[in-house]
Amino acid sequence: MPRQSAATDGLVVHTAGLGKSFDSGRIVAVSGLDLRVNEGEVYGFLGRNGAGKTTTMRMLVGLVRPTAGTATVLGRPAGHPAALAEIGALIEAPALYPHLSGLDNLRMLARYAGVPRTRVDAVLEEVGLDRRADDRFRTYSLGMKQRLGVAAALLKQPRLLVLDEPTNGLDPAGMADMRTLIRAIGQGERTVLLSSHLLGEVEHICDRVGVIQHGRLVAEGTMAQLRAASSGTLVVGAQPVDRAVDVLRALPWVRDVTVDGGLLRVAADPSRAADTNAELVGAGIAVSELRAVERSLEEIFLELTDEPGQSHIGLVGSHP
């Protein structure tokens, strides 16, 4: 069971109409954001480059002041010292001393935060850097630097861990290492707020997902809820094909029908699969196959954030 906290009604993060603008209001980074992160869950925060993710995270940890709305973290206003004492954060790239070893960097942070020295060894082992602890930070690979940043965020045994694009810029091996680490730290009672461009991994790691577009939350829920709310597809094997197409196109819940290699792809809510089958059979059509196509998080994300003329390259990044 999640530990008890100062969170209100089980909410570790609660924003209401949260907004942030720059340049005297000419640039709106976040607008009317209502975000709710439950205690003990891993929450995936997704959006295209410039959608407002990093700005939101910076407001939650007190690095940026909002220009509208409110943000409550662990039951206190965002940036409150009592809340910050229980938050670990990696916002953008870790800012550590290049001439110091990983061990000395963490020792210095532990002294500053009033954390027992035993925590340093524990977090180095947790992120898999215990064997490279004495090497200077500047000699670390990008993946190792990111892992040390996560170790620094874990020093205080935080109740809320905020990770902003922890896999950004990593090669495939580094992404795999970070993926394993995120799976591990997302277990148990800790609450994790994670933005990532590894949509496939977010799909398997996160309990719930929020999608932000132009600073506004456009969708939120579990993967099952997002799939149910988005347009779906049924794959149908039926004979005769021409007659089946006519019957399907006449159904009010069917948006489109296409023929693909002898099978029919039907744009319809998957929850109407039984009704669709009944209509086909009732019309004397032999149905050999009828199944829902489970959509990936990437497909749902593209549908939610697609804009005419906008490239799908660089969908999610670390920019505010």
C-alpha positions as CSV (number, residue, x, y, z in Angstrom):
1,M,0.0,0.0,0.0
2,P,1.3,3.5,-0.7
3,R,2.7,5.3,2.4
4,Q,0.7,8.0,4.1
5,S,1.7,11.5,3.1
6,A,0.6,15.1,3.2
7,A,-1.0,14.7,-0.2
8,T,-4.6,15.7,-0.4
9,D,-7.1,12.9,-1.2
10,G,-4.2,10.7,-2.4
11,L,-3.0,13.3,-4.9
12,V,0.8,13.9,-4.8
13,V,0.6,16.5,-7.6
14,H,-2.5,18.6,-8.2
15,T,-2.6,21.6,-10.5
16,A,-5.7,23.7,-11.3
17,G,-5.6,26.1,-14.2
18,L,-1.8,26.2,-14.1
19,G,-0.3,28.5,-16.6
20,K,3.1,30.0,-17.5
21,S,3.8,32.7,-20.0
22,F,7.0,34.5,-21.0
23,D,8.0,37.7,-22.7
24,S,5.2,39.7,-21.1
25,G,2.6,37.1,-22.0
26,R,3.5,36.9,-25.7
27,I,4.8,33.3,-25.3
28,V,2.4,30.9,-23.6
29,A,4.2,27.7,-22.5
30,V,1.5,26.2,-20.2
31,S,-2.2,27.2,-20.2
32,G,-5.0,26.0,-18.0
33,L,-3.3,22.8,-17.0
34,D,-5.2,20.5,-14.7
35,L,-2.9,17.7,-13.7
36,R,-3.5,15.0,-11.1
37,V,-0.8,12.4,-10.1
38,N,-1.9,9.8,-7.6
39,E,0.2,8.6,-4.7
40,G,2.2,5.5,-5.5
41,E,1.8,5.5,-9.3
42,V,4.1,6.0,-12.2
43,Y,2.7,8.8,-14.3
44,G,3.9,9.3,-17.9
45,F,3.9,12.9,-19.1
46,L,4.0,13.1,-22.9
47,G,4.0,15.8,-25.5
48,R,5.8,17.0,-28.6
49,N,8.8,19.3,-28.4
50,G,7.7,22.7,-27.0
51,A,4.4,21.3,-25.6
52,G,5.1,22.5,-22.1
53,K,6.4,19.4,-20.3
54,T,9.6,20.8,-18.9
55,T,8.1,24.1,-18.0
56,T,5.4,22.3,-16.0
57,M,8.0,20.1,-14.2
58,R,10.1,23.2,-13.4
59,M,7.0,24.8,-11.8
60,L,6.3,21.7,-9.8
61,V,9.7,21.8,-8.2
62,G,9.8,25.5,-7.6
63,L,12.3,26.5,-10.3
64,V,9.7,28.6,-12.2
65,R,6.8,30.6,-10.8
66,P,3.5,30.2,-12.5
67,T,1.7,33.2,-14.0
68,A,-1.8,31.6,-13.5
69,G,-3.5,28.9,-11.5
70,T,-2.2,26.8,-8.6
71,A,0.1,23.8,-8.1
72,T,0.1,21.6,-5.0
73,V,2.8,19.0,-4.5
74,L,2.7,16.6,-1.5
75,G,-0.1,18.7,0.0
76,R,1.9,22.0,-0.1
77,P,2.3,24.8,-2.6
78,A,4.9,23.9,-5.3
79,G,8.3,25.0,-4.2
80,H,7.6,24.9,-0.5
81,P,10.7,23.8,1.5
82,A,8.8,21.0,3.2
83,A,7.7,19.6,-0.2
84,L,11.1,20.0,-1.7
85,A,12.6,17.9,1.1
86,E,10.6,14.9,-0.1
87,I,11.2,15.4,-3.9
88,G,14.0,14.1,-6.0
89,A,14.3,15.6,-9.5
90,L,16.3,15.3,-12.7
91,I,15.2,18.2,-14.9
92,E,17.0,18.2,-18.3
93,A,20.8,17.3,-18.0
94,P,22.4,16.6,-14.5
95,A,24.4,19.6,-13.3
96,L,27.4,18.1,-11.5
97,Y,31.1,19.0,-11.1
98,P,33.1,17.5,-14.0
99,H,36.4,17.4,-12.1
100,L,34.9,15.5,-9.2
101,S,34.3,11.7,-9.1
102,G,30.8,10.4,-9.1
103,L,31.3,9.4,-5.5
104,D,32.5,12.9,-4.4
105,N,29.7,14.6,-6.3
106,L,27.1,12.6,-4.4
107,R,29.0,13.0,-1.1
108,M,28.9,16.8,-1.5
109,L,25.1,16.7,-2.4
110,A,24.5,14.4,0.6
111,R,26.2,16.8,3.0
112,Y,24.2,19.7,1.5
113,A,20.9,17.8,1.9
114,G,21.7,16.4,5.3
115,V,21.5,12.9,4.0
116,P,23.5,10.1,5.8
117,R,26.7,9.1,3.9
118,T,25.4,5.5,3.7
119,R,22.8,6.7,1.2
120,V,25.6,7.5,-1.3
121,D,26.8,3.9,-1.6
122,A,23.2,2.7,-1.7
123,V,22.1,4.9,-4.6
124,L,25.4,4.2,-6.6
125,E,24.6,0.5,-6.3
126,E,20.9,1.1,-7.2
127,V,21.9,2.9,-10.5
128,G,24.7,0.5,-11.3
129,L,27.6,2.9,-10.9
130,D,29.3,1.4,-7.8
131,R,32.2,0.1,-9.8
132,R,32.8,3.5,-11.5
133,A,32.2,5.6,-8.4
134,D,35.8,6.8,-8.2
135,D,36.0,8.0,-11.8
136,R,35.7,11.6,-12.6
137,F,32.3,12.7,-13.9
138,R,33.8,14.2,-17.1
139,T,35.0,10.7,-18.1
140,Y,31.5,9.2,-17.9
141,S,29.5,8.4,-21.0
142,L,26.2,10.2,-21.4
143,G,24.3,7.3,-20.1
144,M,26.4,7.1,-17.0
145,K,26.0,10.8,-16.4
146,Q,22.2,10.4,-16.7
147,R,22.3,7.5,-14.2
148,L,24.4,9.6,-11.8
149,G,21.8,12.3,-12.1
150,V,19.1,9.8,-11.2
151,A,21.3,8.7,-8.2
152,A,21.4,12.3,-7.0
153,A,17.6,12.5,-7.3
154,L,17.3,9.3,-5.2
155,L,19.6,10.5,-2.4
156,K,16.8,11.8,-0.1
157,Q,14.7,8.7,-0.5
158,P,12.1,10.9,-2.1
159,R,8.4,10.2,-2.0
160,L,8.1,11.9,-5.4
161,L,10.6,11.4,-8.1
162,V,10.5,13.8,-11.1
163,L,12.4,12.6,-14.2
164,D,12.4,14.8,-17.3
165,E,13.6,12.9,-20.4
166,P,16.1,10.7,-18.6
167,T,16.8,8.8,-21.9
168,N,17.3,12.0,-24.0
169,G,20.4,11.7,-26.3
170,L,21.2,8.1,-25.3
171,D,22.3,5.5,-27.7
172,P,20.3,2.2,-27.8
173,A,22.5,0.6,-25.1
174,G,22.1,3.6,-22.8
175,M,18.4,3.6,-23.4
176,A,18.2,-0.1,-22.5
177,D,20.1,0.6,-19.3
178,M,17.9,3.5,-18.3
179,R,14.8,1.5,-19.2
180,T,15.8,-1.2,-16.7
181,L,16.6,1.4,-14.1
182,I,13.2,3.2,-14.5
183,R,11.4,-0.1,-14.2
184,A,13.2,-0.7,-10.9
185,I,12.8,2.7,-9.3
186,G,9.1,2.7,-10.4
187,Q,8.3,-0.3,-8.2
188,G,6.9,-0.1,-4.7
189,E,5.5,3.0,-2.9
190,R,7.4,5.8,-4.6
191,T,5.5,8.1,-6.9
192,V,7.2,8.9,-10.2
193,L,6.4,11.6,-12.7
194,L,8.2,10.8,-15.9
195,S,8.4,12.4,-19.3
196,S,10.0,10.3,-22.0
197,H,10.2,9.8,-25.7
198,L,10.3,6.0,-25.4
199,L,6.6,5.6,-25.9
200,G,6.8,1.9,-26.0
201,E,8.4,1.8,-22.7
202,V,6.1,4.4,-21.1
203,E,3.3,2.1,-22.2
204,H,4.7,-0.8,-20.1
205,I,6.1,1.2,-17.2
206,C,3.4,3.8,-16.4
207,D,0.2,3.3,-14.5
208,R,-1.4,6.3,-16.2
209,V,-0.4,8.7,-19.0
210,G,-1.2,12.4,-19.6
211,V,-0.7,14.0,-23.0
212,I,0.0,17.7,-23.3
213,Q,-0.4,19.8,-26.4
214,H,0.2,23.5,-26.6
215,G,0.4,23.7,-22.8
216,R,-3.0,22.0,-22.3
217,L,-3.8,18.5,-21.2
218,V,-5.6,16.8,-24.1
219,A,-5.9,13.3,-22.7
220,E,-5.3,11.5,-19.5
221,G,-5.9,8.0,-18.2
222,T,-4.7,4.4,-18.2
223,M,-3.8,2.8,-21.5
224,A,-7.1,1.0,-21.5
225,Q,-8.9,4.3,-21.0
226,L,-6.9,6.0,-23.8
227,R,-7.6,3.2,-26.2
228,A,-11.3,3.2,-25.4
229,A,-11.5,7.0,-26.0
230,S,-9.5,7.0,-29.2
231,S,-10.7,5.7,-32.6
232,G,-10.3,2.0,-33.0
233,T,-10.1,-0.7,-35.7
234,L,-11.7,-4.0,-36.2
235,V,-10.2,-6.6,-38.6
236,V,-12.9,-8.8,-40.2
237,G,-12.8,-11.9,-42.3
238,A,-16.1,-12.3,-44.1
239,Q,-17.6,-13.8,-47.3
240,P,-18.8,-12.5,-49.7
241,V,-16.6,-9.5,-49.3
242,D,-18.6,-7.1,-51.4
243,R,-21.8,-7.8,-49.5
244,A,-20.0,-7.5,-46.1
245,V,-18.6,-4.1,-47.1
246,D,-22.2,-2.9,-47.9
247,V,-23.5,-4.1,-44.6
248,L,-20.7,-2.6,-42.6
249,R,-20.8,0.8,-44.2
250,A,-24.5,1.0,-43.3
251,L,-23.9,0.5,-39.6
252,P,-24.1,3.8,-37.7
253,W,-21.0,3.1,-35.5
254,V,-18.7,2.3,-38.5
255,R,-16.7,5.3,-39.8
256,D,-14.9,3.6,-42.7
257,V,-14.3,0.2,-44.3
258,T,-11.3,-0.8,-46.5
259,V,-10.2,-4.1,-48.0
260,D,-6.7,-5.2,-47.1
261,G,-5.5,-8.5,-48.5
262,G,-8.8,-10.3,-48.3
263,L,-9.6,-8.9,-44.9
264,L,-11.7,-5.9,-44.0
265,R,-10.4,-3.1,-41.8
266,V,-13.3,-1.4,-40.1
267,A,-12.9,1.9,-38.4
268,A,-15.2,1.5,-35.4
269,D,-15.2,1.4,-31.6
270,P,-13.8,-2.1,-30.6
271,S,-16.5,-2.3,-28.0
272,R,-19.1,-2.8,-30.8
273,A,-17.3,-5.9,-32.1
274,A,-20.2,-8.2,-30.9
275,D,-22.8,-5.9,-32.5
276,T,-20.8,-5.9,-35.7
277,N,-20.6,-9.7,-35.8
278,A,-24.4,-10.0,-35.1
279,E,-25.2,-7.7,-38.0
280,L,-23.0,-9.5,-40.5
281,V,-24.3,-13.0,-39.4
282,G,-27.9,-11.7,-39.5
283,A,-27.4,-10.6,-43.1
284,G,-26.3,-14.1,-44.1
285,I,-22.6,-13.3,-44.3
286,A,-20.1,-16.0,-43.2
287,V,-17.7,-14.4,-40.6
288,S,-14.4,-16.3,-40.2
289,E,-12.5,-13.7,-38.2
290,L,-13.3,-10.6,-36.2
291,R,-10.8,-9.1,-33.8
292,A,-9.9,-5.7,-32.5
293,V,-6.6,-4.2,-33.3
294,E,-4.9,-3.0,-30.1
295,R,-3.4,0.4,-30.8
296,S,0.0,1.3,-29.5
297,L,0.7,4.3,-27.3
298,E,2.6,5.8,-30.2
299,E,-0.4,5.6,-32.5
300,I,-2.7,7.1,-29.9
301,F,-0.1,9.9,-29.2
302,L,0.1,10.7,-32.9
303,E,-3.7,10.9,-33.2
304,L,-3.9,13.2,-30.2
305,T,-1.2,15.6,-31.2
306,D,-1.3,15.5,-35.0
307,E,-1.4,18.8,-36.8
308,P,-1.6,19.4,-40.5
309,G,1.8,19.9,-42.0
310,Q,3.7,19.0,-38.8
311,S,6.4,16.4,-39.1
312,H,6.4,13.3,-36.8
313,I,10.1,13.6,-36.4
314,G,11.3,14.6,-32.9
315,L,7.9,14.0,-31.3
316,V,8.9,14.3,-27.7
317,G,12.0,16.1,-26.4
318,S,13.3,17.9,-23.3
319,H,12.5,21.5,-24.4
320,P,10.0,23.5,-22.6
